[in-house]
Amino acid sequence: MPSQIKVDEIKNVAGQYELKTDTLKGQTTTNSINIQLTNKTTNLQSGIAKAWHWSTEPGSNSDTFNVASSTDQGTGDNFITFTNGMTNATYPMPSAAQYNDISAMDEGHIATTGFRHNTLTHAGSKNDSKCWAVIFGDLA
């Protein structure tokens, strides 16, 4: 049986409640850690972003996380490919575009490997615009 340390409280030598580590792993469920927020428990894995994309021009990756590429598909139309895919194609994606433009995920082109992201004017015509997207869901 591996060694165990059982304590009620951990303090560093300065008396502060701070824990520093490079890796946390769930004990009873692989890749799952619950955290206490106020008086509610939530799952850490479910609540963090799995990818983000910021583009200043079509087909570009100005700042990303878990994004392999952005492909310009035409005016106001980009396909974002994940580095690590999602378990299903029902992930939520809050997004925005610059100024008064509209940012939208193309429902016909959502996959576990990536998604089509459109930017449009308020009149509904596609236009090239800076855009942002954050992906939540479960990694494959």
mmCIF file of the C-alpha atoms, coordinates in Angstrom:
data_MODEL
# 
_entry.id   MODEL 
# 
loop_
_atom_site.group_PDB 
_atom_site.id 
_atom_site.type_symbol 
_atom_site.label_atom_id 
_atom_site.label_alt_id 
_atom_site.label_comp_id 
_atom_site.label_asym_id 
_atom_site.label_entity_id 
_atom_site.label_seq_id 
_atom_site.pdbx_PDB_ins_code 
_atom_site.Cartn_x 
_atom_site.Cartn_y 
_atom_site.Cartn_z 
_atom_site.occupancy 
_atom_site.B_iso_or_equiv 
_atom_site.pdbx_formal_charge 
_atom_site.auth_seq_id 
_atom_site.auth_comp_id 
_atom_site.auth_asym_id 
_atom_site.auth_atom_id 
_atom_site.pdbx_PDB_model_num 
ATOM 1   C CA . MET A 1 1   ? 0.000   0.000  0.000   1.00 0.00 ? 1   MET A CA 1 
ATOM 2   C CA . PRO A 1 2   ? 1.389   3.454  -0.873  1.00 0.00 ? 2   PRO A CA 1 
ATOM 3   C CA . SER A 1 3   ? 2.215   5.871  1.929   1.00 0.00 ? 3   SER A CA 1 
ATOM 4   C CA . GLN A 1 4   ? -0.470  8.286  3.062   1.00 0.00 ? 4   GLN A CA 1 
ATOM 5   C CA . ILE A 1 5   ? -0.330  11.610 4.834   1.00 0.00 ? 5   ILE A CA 1 
ATOM 6   C CA . LYS A 1 6   ? -3.520  12.588 6.629   1.00 0.00 ? 6   LYS A CA 1 
ATOM 7   C CA . VAL A 1 7   ? -3.833  16.143 7.935   1.00 0.00 ? 7   VAL A CA 1 
ATOM 8   C CA . ASP A 1 8   ? -6.602  18.573 8.794   1.00 0.00 ? 8   ASP A CA 1 
ATOM 9   C CA . GLU A 1 9   ? -4.769  21.683 7.674   1.00 0.00 ? 9   GLU A CA 1 
ATOM 10  C CA . ILE A 1 10  ? -1.740  22.621 5.553   1.00 0.00 ? 10  ILE A CA 1 
ATOM 11  C CA . LYS A 1 11  ? 0.134   25.882 6.204   1.00 0.00 ? 11  LYS A CA 1 
ATOM 12  C CA . ASN A 1 12  ? 3.437   27.043 4.815   1.00 0.00 ? 12  ASN A CA 1 
ATOM 13  C CA . VAL A 1 13  ? 6.154   28.274 7.182   1.00 0.00 ? 13  VAL A CA 1 
ATOM 14  C CA . ALA A 1 14  ? 4.878   31.874 6.937   1.00 0.00 ? 14  ALA A CA 1 
ATOM 15  C CA . GLY A 1 15  ? 1.504   30.693 8.246   1.00 0.00 ? 15  GLY A CA 1 
ATOM 16  C CA . GLN A 1 16  ? -0.388  31.318 5.014   1.00 0.00 ? 16  GLN A CA 1 
ATOM 17  C CA . TYR A 1 17  ? -2.875  28.889 3.518   1.00 0.00 ? 17  TYR A CA 1 
ATOM 18  C CA . GLU A 1 18  ? -1.226  28.410 0.165   1.00 0.00 ? 18  GLU A CA 1 
ATOM 19  C CA . LEU A 1 19  ? -0.551  25.231 -1.755  1.00 0.00 ? 19  LEU A CA 1 
ATOM 20  C CA . LYS A 1 20  ? 1.885   25.247 -4.668  1.00 0.00 ? 20  LYS A CA 1 
ATOM 21  C CA . THR A 1 21  ? 2.029   22.352 -7.110  1.00 0.00 ? 21  THR A CA 1 
ATOM 22  C CA . ASP A 1 22  ? 2.503   21.691 -10.805 1.00 0.00 ? 22  ASP A CA 1 
ATOM 23  C CA . THR A 1 23  ? -0.071  18.900 -11.055 1.00 0.00 ? 23  THR A CA 1 
ATOM 24  C CA . LEU A 1 24  ? -3.397  18.086 -9.433  1.00 0.00 ? 24  LEU A CA 1 
ATOM 25  C CA . LYS A 1 25  ? -5.168  14.798 -10.155 1.00 0.00 ? 25  LYS A CA 1 
ATOM 26  C CA . GLY A 1 26  ? -8.528  13.454 -9.064  1.00 0.00 ? 26  GLY A CA 1 
ATOM 27  C CA . GLN A 1 27  ? -8.260  10.579 -6.593  1.00 0.00 ? 27  GLN A CA 1 
ATOM 28  C CA . THR A 1 28  ? -11.500 8.679  -7.179  1.00 0.00 ? 28  THR A CA 1 
ATOM 29  C CA . THR A 1 29  ? -12.351 9.843  -10.698 1.00 0.00 ? 29  THR A CA 1 
ATOM 30  C CA . THR A 1 30  ? -9.628  10.249 -13.317 1.00 0.00 ? 30  THR A CA 1 
ATOM 31  C CA . ASN A 1 31  ? -9.150  13.843 -14.496 1.00 0.00 ? 31  ASN A CA 1 
ATOM 32  C CA . SER A 1 32  ? -11.863 15.130 -12.180 1.00 0.00 ? 32  SER A CA 1 
ATOM 33  C CA . ILE A 1 33  ? -11.392 17.520 -9.258  1.00 0.00 ? 33  ILE A CA 1 
ATOM 34  C CA . ASN A 1 34  ? -14.217 19.104 -7.282  1.00 0.00 ? 34  ASN A CA 1 
ATOM 35  C CA . ILE A 1 35  ? -13.710 22.491 -5.676  1.00 0.00 ? 35  ILE A CA 1 
ATOM 36  C CA . GLN A 1 36  ? -15.748 24.267 -3.024  1.00 0.00 ? 36  GLN A CA 1 
ATOM 37  C CA . LEU A 1 37  ? -16.972 27.749 -4.015  1.00 0.00 ? 37  LEU A CA 1 
ATOM 38  C CA . THR A 1 38  ? -18.883 29.497 -1.244  1.00 0.00 ? 38  THR A CA 1 
ATOM 39  C CA . ASN A 1 39  ? -21.304 26.775 -0.156  1.00 0.00 ? 39  ASN A CA 1 
ATOM 40  C CA . LYS A 1 40  ? -21.489 25.022 -3.540  1.00 0.00 ? 40  LYS A CA 1 
ATOM 41  C CA . THR A 1 41  ? -19.302 22.313 -5.047  1.00 0.00 ? 41  THR A CA 1 
ATOM 42  C CA . THR A 1 42  ? -18.360 22.487 -8.722  1.00 0.00 ? 42  THR A CA 1 
ATOM 43  C CA . ASN A 1 43  ? -16.177 20.393 -10.974 1.00 0.00 ? 43  ASN A CA 1 
ATOM 44  C CA . LEU A 1 44  ? -12.967 22.177 -11.951 1.00 0.00 ? 44  LEU A CA 1 
ATOM 45  C CA . GLN A 1 45  ? -12.579 20.327 -15.268 1.00 0.00 ? 45  GLN A CA 1 
ATOM 46  C CA . SER A 1 46  ? -16.062 21.299 -16.472 1.00 0.00 ? 46  SER A CA 1 
ATOM 47  C CA . GLY A 1 47  ? -15.687 24.971 -15.607 1.00 0.00 ? 47  GLY A CA 1 
ATOM 48  C CA . ILE A 1 48  ? -12.501 25.953 -17.418 1.00 0.00 ? 48  ILE A CA 1 
ATOM 49  C CA . ALA A 1 49  ? -12.055 27.043 -21.028 1.00 0.00 ? 49  ALA A CA 1 
ATOM 50  C CA . LYS A 1 50  ? -10.733 24.310 -23.336 1.00 0.00 ? 50  LYS A CA 1 
ATOM 51  C CA . ALA A 1 51  ? -9.748  26.639 -26.192 1.00 0.00 ? 51  ALA A CA 1 
ATOM 52  C CA . TRP A 1 52  ? -9.779  30.286 -27.221 1.00 0.00 ? 52  TRP A CA 1 
ATOM 53  C CA . HIS A 1 53  ? -9.093  32.170 -30.406 1.00 0.00 ? 53  HIS A CA 1 
ATOM 54  C CA . TRP A 1 54  ? -8.467  35.825 -31.135 1.00 0.00 ? 54  TRP A CA 1 
ATOM 55  C CA . SER A 1 55  ? -7.975  36.945 -34.714 1.00 0.00 ? 55  SER A CA 1 
ATOM 56  C CA . THR A 1 56  ? -7.110  40.414 -35.993 1.00 0.00 ? 56  THR A CA 1 
ATOM 57  C CA . GLU A 1 57  ? -7.525  39.416 -39.630 1.00 0.00 ? 57  GLU A CA 1 
ATOM 58  C CA . PRO A 1 58  ? -9.020  36.474 -41.560 1.00 0.00 ? 58  PRO A CA 1 
ATOM 59  C CA . GLY A 1 59  ? -7.065  33.244 -41.337 1.00 0.00 ? 59  GLY A CA 1 
ATOM 60  C CA . SER A 1 60  ? -4.783  34.558 -38.576 1.00 0.00 ? 60  SER A CA 1 
ATOM 61  C CA . ASN A 1 61  ? -4.118  33.421 -35.024 1.00 0.00 ? 61  ASN A CA 1 
ATOM 62  C CA . SER A 1 62  ? -3.241  36.517 -32.999 1.00 0.00 ? 62  SER A CA 1 
ATOM 63  C CA . ASP A 1 63  ? -3.614  34.742 -29.652 1.00 0.00 ? 63  ASP A CA 1 
ATOM 64  C CA . THR A 1 64  ? -4.844  31.207 -29.115 1.00 0.00 ? 64  THR A CA 1 
ATOM 65  C CA . PHE A 1 65  ? -5.023  28.259 -26.771 1.00 0.00 ? 65  PHE A CA 1 
ATOM 66  C CA . ASN A 1 66  ? -5.611  24.734 -28.114 1.00 0.00 ? 66  ASN A CA 1 
ATOM 67  C CA . VAL A 1 67  ? -6.012  26.087 -31.672 1.00 0.00 ? 67  VAL A CA 1 
ATOM 68  C CA . ALA A 1 68  ? -3.909  24.508 -34.414 1.00 0.00 ? 68  ALA A CA 1 
ATOM 69  C CA . SER A 1 69  ? -5.007  26.784 -37.256 1.00 0.00 ? 69  SER A CA 1 
ATOM 70  C CA . SER A 1 70  ? -7.456  29.335 -38.603 1.00 0.00 ? 70  SER A CA 1 
ATOM 71  C CA . THR A 1 71  ? -8.340  29.007 -42.280 1.00 0.00 ? 71  THR A CA 1 
ATOM 72  C CA . ASP A 1 72  ? -9.813  31.917 -44.252 1.00 0.00 ? 72  ASP A CA 1 
ATOM 73  C CA . GLN A 1 73  ? -12.878 30.505 -46.076 1.00 0.00 ? 73  GLN A CA 1 
ATOM 74  C CA . GLY A 1 74  ? -13.851 33.842 -47.669 1.00 0.00 ? 74  GLY A CA 1 
ATOM 75  C CA . THR A 1 75  ? -15.184 37.199 -46.478 1.00 0.00 ? 75  THR A CA 1 
ATOM 76  C CA . GLY A 1 76  ? -16.251 36.959 -42.829 1.00 0.00 ? 76  GLY A CA 1 
ATOM 77  C CA . ASP A 1 77  ? -15.817 33.188 -42.812 1.00 0.00 ? 77  ASP A CA 1 
ATOM 78  C CA . ASN A 1 78  ? -13.072 31.285 -40.934 1.00 0.00 ? 78  ASN A CA 1 
ATOM 79  C CA . PHE A 1 79  ? -12.644 27.655 -39.908 1.00 0.00 ? 79  PHE A CA 1 
ATOM 80  C CA . ILE A 1 80  ? -10.903 27.194 -36.562 1.00 0.00 ? 80  ILE A CA 1 
ATOM 81  C CA . THR A 1 81  ? -9.191  23.813 -36.035 1.00 0.00 ? 81  THR A CA 1 
ATOM 82  C CA . PHE A 1 82  ? -8.438  22.554 -32.523 1.00 0.00 ? 82  PHE A CA 1 
ATOM 83  C CA . THR A 1 83  ? -5.067  21.109 -31.533 1.00 0.00 ? 83  THR A CA 1 
ATOM 84  C CA . ASN A 1 84  ? -6.880  18.673 -29.214 1.00 0.00 ? 84  ASN A CA 1 
ATOM 85  C CA . GLY A 1 85  ? -10.452 17.856 -30.218 1.00 0.00 ? 85  GLY A CA 1 
ATOM 86  C CA . MET A 1 86  ? -13.639 17.854 -28.168 1.00 0.00 ? 86  MET A CA 1 
ATOM 87  C CA . THR A 1 87  ? -15.646 14.765 -27.109 1.00 0.00 ? 87  THR A CA 1 
ATOM 88  C CA . ASN A 1 88  ? -18.739 15.972 -28.973 1.00 0.00 ? 88  ASN A CA 1 
ATOM 89  C CA . ALA A 1 89  ? -19.899 18.833 -31.202 1.00 0.00 ? 89  ALA A CA 1 
ATOM 90  C CA . THR A 1 90  ? -22.292 20.392 -28.678 1.00 0.00 ? 90  THR A CA 1 
ATOM 91  C CA . TYR A 1 91  ? -19.795 22.650 -26.916 1.00 0.00 ? 91  TYR A CA 1 
ATOM 92  C CA . PRO A 1 92  ? -20.763 26.239 -26.037 1.00 0.00 ? 92  PRO A CA 1 
ATOM 93  C CA . MET A 1 93  ? -18.810 29.101 -27.611 1.00 0.00 ? 93  MET A CA 1 
ATOM 94  C CA . PRO A 1 94  ? -19.255 32.672 -26.383 1.00 0.00 ? 94  PRO A CA 1 
ATOM 95  C CA . SER A 1 95  ? -17.828 34.986 -29.046 1.00 0.00 ? 95  SER A CA 1 
ATOM 96  C CA . ALA A 1 96  ? -17.578 38.625 -30.061 1.00 0.00 ? 96  ALA A CA 1 
ATOM 97  C CA . ALA A 1 97  ? -16.508 40.810 -32.978 1.00 0.00 ? 97  ALA A CA 1 
ATOM 98  C CA . GLN A 1 98  ? -15.077 44.314 -33.175 1.00 0.00 ? 98  GLN A CA 1 
ATOM 99  C CA . TYR A 1 99  ? -17.161 47.491 -33.026 1.00 0.00 ? 99  TYR A CA 1 
ATOM 100 C CA . ASN A 1 100 ? -20.809 46.846 -33.977 1.00 0.00 ? 100 ASN A CA 1 
ATOM 101 C CA . ASP A 1 101 ? -20.192 43.655 -35.921 1.00 0.00 ? 101 ASP A CA 1 
ATOM 102 C CA . ILE A 1 102 ? -21.749 40.292 -35.054 1.00 0.00 ? 102 ILE A CA 1 
ATOM 103 C CA . SER A 1 103 ? -19.866 37.090 -34.347 1.00 0.00 ? 103 SER A CA 1 
ATOM 104 C CA . ALA A 1 104 ? -21.560 33.723 -34.919 1.00 0.00 ? 104 ALA A CA 1 
ATOM 105 C CA . MET A 1 105 ? -20.732 30.040 -34.983 1.00 0.00 ? 105 MET A CA 1 
ATOM 106 C CA . ASP A 1 106 ? -22.024 28.411 -38.193 1.00 0.00 ? 106 ASP A CA 1 
ATOM 107 C CA . GLU A 1 107 ? -24.321 25.638 -36.857 1.00 0.00 ? 107 GLU A CA 1 
ATOM 108 C CA . GLY A 1 108 ? -23.899 23.586 -40.022 1.00 0.00 ? 108 GLY A CA 1 
ATOM 109 C CA . HIS A 1 109 ? -20.131 23.404 -39.511 1.00 0.00 ? 109 HIS A CA 1 
ATOM 110 C CA . ILE A 1 110 ? -19.488 22.418 -35.895 1.00 0.00 ? 110 ILE A CA 1 
ATOM 111 C CA . ALA A 1 111 ? -17.264 19.374 -35.391 1.00 0.00 ? 111 ALA A CA 1 
ATOM 112 C CA . THR A 1 112 ? -15.230 17.777 -32.638 1.00 0.00 ? 112 THR A CA 1 
ATOM 113 C CA . THR A 1 113 ? -12.125 18.931 -34.538 1.00 0.00 ? 113 THR A CA 1 
ATOM 114 C CA . GLY A 1 114 ? -13.157 22.595 -34.928 1.00 0.00 ? 114 GLY A CA 1 
ATOM 115 C CA . PHE A 1 115 ? -15.842 25.043 -36.033 1.00 0.00 ? 115 PHE A CA 1 
ATOM 116 C CA . ARG A 1 116 ? -16.719 27.619 -38.667 1.00 0.00 ? 116 ARG A CA 1 
ATOM 117 C CA . HIS A 1 117 ? -16.795 31.156 -37.279 1.00 0.00 ? 117 HIS A CA 1 
ATOM 118 C CA . ASN A 1 118 ? -18.528 34.002 -39.150 1.00 0.00 ? 118 ASN A CA 1 
ATOM 119 C CA . THR A 1 119 ? -18.446 37.761 -38.650 1.00 0.00 ? 119 THR A CA 1 
ATOM 120 C CA . LEU A 1 120 ? -21.278 39.865 -40.027 1.00 0.00 ? 120 LEU A CA 1 
ATOM 121 C CA . THR A 1 121 ? -22.552 43.436 -40.101 1.00 0.00 ? 121 THR A CA 1 
ATOM 122 C CA . HIS A 1 122 ? -25.849 44.202 -38.320 1.00 0.00 ? 122 HIS A CA 1 
ATOM 123 C CA . ALA A 1 123 ? -27.469 44.158 -41.760 1.00 0.00 ? 123 ALA A CA 1 
ATOM 124 C CA . GLY A 1 124 ? -26.444 40.491 -42.035 1.00 0.00 ? 124 GLY A CA 1 
ATOM 125 C CA . SER A 1 125 ? -23.755 40.642 -44.711 1.00 0.00 ? 125 SER A CA 1 
ATOM 126 C CA . LYS A 1 126 ? -20.464 38.869 -43.998 1.00 0.00 ? 126 LYS A CA 1 
ATOM 127 C CA . ASN A 1 127 ? -17.447 41.090 -43.429 1.00 0.00 ? 127 ASN A CA 1 
ATOM 128 C CA . ASP A 1 128 ? -13.888 40.595 -42.237 1.00 0.00 ? 128 ASP A CA 1 
ATOM 129 C CA . SER A 1 129 ? -13.641 41.702 -38.627 1.00 0.00 ? 129 SER A CA 1 
ATOM 130 C CA . LYS A 1 130 ? -11.513 41.082 -35.570 1.00 0.00 ? 130 LYS A CA 1 
ATOM 131 C CA . CYS A 1 131 ? -13.107 38.245 -33.631 1.00 0.00 ? 131 CYS A CA 1 
ATOM 132 C CA . TRP A 1 132 ? -12.820 36.398 -30.335 1.00 0.00 ? 132 TRP A CA 1 
ATOM 133 C CA . ALA A 1 133 ? -14.130 32.997 -29.254 1.00 0.00 ? 133 ALA A CA 1 
ATOM 134 C CA . VAL A 1 134 ? -13.872 30.913 -26.082 1.00 0.00 ? 134 VAL A CA 1 
ATOM 135 C CA . ILE A 1 135 ? -14.709 27.204 -26.094 1.00 0.00 ? 135 ILE A CA 1 
ATOM 136 C CA . PHE A 1 136 ? -16.110 25.256 -23.151 1.00 0.00 ? 136 PHE A CA 1 
ATOM 137 C CA . GLY A 1 137 ? -16.910 21.542 -23.069 1.00 0.00 ? 137 GLY A CA 1 
ATOM 138 C CA . ASP A 1 138 ? -14.969 18.311 -22.663 1.00 0.00 ? 138 ASP A CA 1 
ATOM 139 C CA . LEU A 1 139 ? -11.720 17.467 -24.419 1.00 0.00 ? 139 LEU A CA 1 
ATOM 140 C CA . ALA A 1 140 ? -11.572 14.115 -26.182 1.00 0.00 ? 140 ALA A CA 1 
# 
